[in-house]
Amino acid sequence: MKKIRNQINRMCGVIAGKAVEAGRKLTERSGEGYVDTAVKILIAVVLGALLLAGLYALFKDTVLPTLVNRVQEMFNYAG
């Protein structure tokens, strides 16, 4: 009986510690969240697209010819 009581007390202590840690995380005001990371990725994609569009406008030619060939081959259903 004593072993079971000790084990239950240890488990309650672990659960209480996890609850305190979770409460601390919920009230924390610093750190990086999922929204911040998503916004950073979105900004990087948009800047990359703008850079590529700028290169196309500057050279008025295909900047990545192999990419164009691969895309055309992907959508070539006839053969």
Residue pairs with C-beta under 8 A, 6 or more apart in sequence:
52 63
55 63
56 62
56 63
62 68
